[in-house]
Amino acid sequence: MKMVIKETYSIKGNGIVNEDRIDSFENCVWLMDGVTCISESKTGDVSDSKWFVDKFSQVLVRNLDDSKELKEILKKTVSKTYEAYRAVTNYQVIEKNQYPSSSLILLRQKGSRLEYYLLGDSTLIIKYGQEVISLKQDTLGEFEKEITKKINRKYISQSISFEEARKAYAPEILAKRAHRNEEGGYYILSFEQNAIEHGLQGEMELREPLHFLMMSDGFSRYLDLFNKVADSREFIENACKKGLSAIGKEIYDIEENDQNCTRYLRLKKRDDTTCVYGVIDGV
C-alpha cells in the first residue's frame, strides 16, 4: 500500500505571513500550525513562528529514520531546533512565553501499518472502511473561549476596533503562555522536549484503503465553529467530493461576512487555513 497526497490547501489569514506549513518526505507527511507570537520577532525573520515551523521541518527531514520511534525522532528534532534558535537569537535570554510554538500532526507509513502523532489543536480525521476517527487535543479550548468572549464584550462596550480589543488582552495571553509545557499548564510543540510525551500517538493496521484529512484550526472551524457539516464523517466525505479549495472558499466567505467576529466568536477575523487530503491504498 502507498500513501498518496491527493490535495493540499493553505492560505494566509490576517497576519503578515502564513505560519502554517505542510511537508512530506518519503513515507511521512506532517502539518504544523504556528502560534502567532505577540512579542516582536527575535529571529530576524518576518515572524518567529514562521521561522520555527520552517526550521523544525528542515531538521525533522534530516532526522526521520524508520528504525527509531516517533517520539525519539521528535525529541531530537526539538533539541536541534532549539540549538538553531539559540544561535539565531545570539544566545540572548528570552522568556519562555515569547518562544515560538506550533501544533503538529505527523503520519508515518511503515509497510502495512500507519503511525500517527498529534500535539496541539490541529485535527486529524481518518476514514477507514466504514469507521471514521477524529483526533484533536484541545487543551486551550476553555481559555480561548473565555478570552474571546472578553475581547468581544470589550469591542462592543467601548466602541473600539476589534484589533484594539484583542491587543488589550495580550498580557493575559502571555501569562497563559508562561505555563506552556509544564504541569498545570498546557502542552504544545516548542523547545521543551517533555511536551512530546503529552502528544496523542497510535497506529493502525492497513487492510483496506484509508482516507485522511490533516488540518489547522483555521480549516477545522468549518465543522467546530461554523457548523457547516454535522460531524467528522460528513466533513471528510465533503472534502473528497467538493475538494479542499471549495471548502476553503466557503470559510473565507463566512469570515469576510463576519469581519468583527460577532456572529462567530474567534480571536481574529481570519486564521491561516490549511488542510491535507491523502489516501493510502494499493496504488
N, C-alpha and C positions, 0 to 999 in steps of 0.2 A: 504494500500500500504506500501511497505517496501523498505528501502534503502539497496542495496547490493553493496559492493565493488567487482568488477569483476577482476581488475588487478591493481597492483601498480608497479612503476619502479622508481628507484633512484640510481644514481651512482655519485661518486665524480668527480670533474673536475680537474683543475690544482693544486688546493690548497692541504694543508696537511690533510684536513678533509672535509667531506660533510656537508655543512652548511644549506642544505635543510632539511625539516622534514615533514613527513606525520603522522597524528594521527586521531583516531576516538574514539568516546565514545557514546554509546547508539545511539541516533538519530542524532548525529553530526559527521561531518568529516571536517578536515581542512588541509591546506597545507601552509607551511612557507618557504620562500626563504631568508635566512640570507644574509645580505650585508657584504662582506668581509671588515674587519677593516684594515685600513692602518697602524695604530699605533700598538705597541706591546700589548700583552694580559694584561689586568688589573685584570681579574677574577681568574687567575691561571689555567684556562682551556687552552687547546691547541689553542682555538680560542674563542674570546669574542662573536662572532656571533653564534657559536655553543652553547655556554653557554646560550645565550639569547633564541634561539628557543627551546632548551630543557626545560629551566626553565619556559618560558611562557606557553608552552604546559602543563607542570605539574600543574601550577597554574590554567590554564583555565579549566582543568578537574574538579578541586575542586570547581569551581565557576559556572559551567553550571547549569542552572535552567530554565525550560520551563516557569515558571511564570514571568521571567524577560526578558526585551528587550535585543537584542544582544549588542547594544551599551553600555548599562548599565553593562552588563557582561564584555565586553572588557575593559571598563574604569577601572573597579575594578581589572581586571587581570593585566593591565598596572601598576597600583598603587602598587599592591602586588609584581610584578616582580621587580619594581624599588627599593622597600624596600629590597628585597633579593640582588640586585646588590650593593646597598649602603653597606650592611653588608659584602658581599664577597670581596669588594674592600676597606674594613676598613675605610669607610666614608671619603676617600680622595676626594679632589676637582678634578674633571675631566671635561675637556672641552666638550661641547655638541657635537662637531664634531667628538669626539672619542667614543661616545656612540655606542653600537651595535644597529642594526636595522634590519628590515625584512619586506618583503611584506607578506600579509596574504589573504587567501581565506577561508571562513568559511561557510559551509552549515548546516542548521538545518531543519529536517523534523518534522512538528507538525501536525499529522493526515493527512489531505488531502491537506496540504499546505507545500511548500518548501520556506524557507527563505535563502537568500544569502547575504554575506557581503564581499567586497573586499577593500583592502588598499594596494597600491603599484602596481608594474608592472607584477605581475603574471596574468595568463589568465584563465578565466572560459568560457568554451563552453558548451552550453546546446542545446540538440536536443529534441524537444517536438512535437510529431506528425510530421508535415512537416516543422515546423518552427525551425530555428537554430539561436541562440543568442550567440554573442561573447562579453564578458565584460573584460575590462582591463583599468587600469589607466596608463597613460604614461607621467607623469609629468616631468620626467627627459629625455625624448626622444631626444629633440633637443640638450641638453647639452652633452649627451652621444655620439651623432653622431659627434658633433664638436670636443670633446676631443679625440675621436677615430681617426678622420682624422689627428689631430695634432700629435698623437703618431705614426701613420703610416708614416707621412711625415718625422718625426724626425728619425725613424728607417731606412728609405730608404736613406735619405740625408746624415746621419752621419755614416752610416755603423756600427751601434751598434746593440746589441741584442734587440729583441722586448721587453723583460722584462726590460732592461735598459731604453729604451724609455718610457715605461709605468711609471716607477718609477720617471722619470724626471717631470711628471705632477701630482705627488702625492699632492703637495701643492695646486694646483688648485682644485683638487677633494675635499680636506679637506676644502678649503674655501667655496665651494658649500655646503658641509655638515653642515657648521656653520649656515646656514639658513634653516635647516631642521625643519619642523613642525612650521613654522611661516609665516605670511603673506608676500608675495613676494618671498617665497622660494618654497619648495615642501613638500608633506606630505607622511609619511611612518610610519609603526609601530616601535615605540621606547619607550621612557619613558615619552612622553608628552601626557596627556590624551586628549588635544584639537584635536589631529590628528584624533581621532576616528570619529569626526563629519565630516571629509572630505572623508570618505570612500564611496564606492558605495553600496547601500543597496536596496533590493527589495524582493518581494515574488511572488510566482506563485501558482495558484490552480492546483492540481494534478487530472486530469480527465482521463489521459491515460499514458502509460509508458513514462518515461523520461530518457534520457541518458545524462551523463555529463563527461567532462574532466576538471580536475584542473591541471594546470602545471606551473612550474617555467619558467623564461625566457630562461633558458638553453634548455628547451624542446620546447617552443613555437617558437624558431628560425627556426625550421623545416618549418614553414609557413612564418614568418615575416622577416627572413633573407635569408634562403636558398631557399625559394620559391619551395619546393618540392611538395606542393599541392596548388591548385588555391585559396582556400578560407576555411573558418571555417567548412563549410558543408563537403567538401572533407576530411578535417583533421579528424573530428570525425568519419566519415564513414570508413576511412582508419584504424583508431585506433581500431574500432570494428572488422574489417576483419583481419588485419595483426597482431594486438597486439602491445602493447607498447614497448616490448623488440625489436621487429623488427625495429620499428621507431627509437628507441634509438641507435641501431647499425648503422643505416644509418647516424644519426647525428654524431656519433663517427667517422665513416669513412670519412665523409666530413671534419671534423675538423682535423683529422690525416693527410689528404692530403693538408691541408692549415695551417700548423703549425705557419707560420709567420703572419697570419691574413691579407694577402694582397688581396686575392680574395674576401673574405667575411670580411669586416671591423668589428672588435669587440674588446672589451677591453682585452680579454685574449683568449688564444687558445681554452680552453675547460672550460665551466662553469659547475657547478653542474647541473645535468639534472634529473628532477623529474616530474612524472605525476601520476595522479589517474584517473582510469576509473570506473565509477559506474552507476548503474541503479536503478531507483525507479519504481517498478511495483507491480503487485498483488500477488507476491510470498508470 
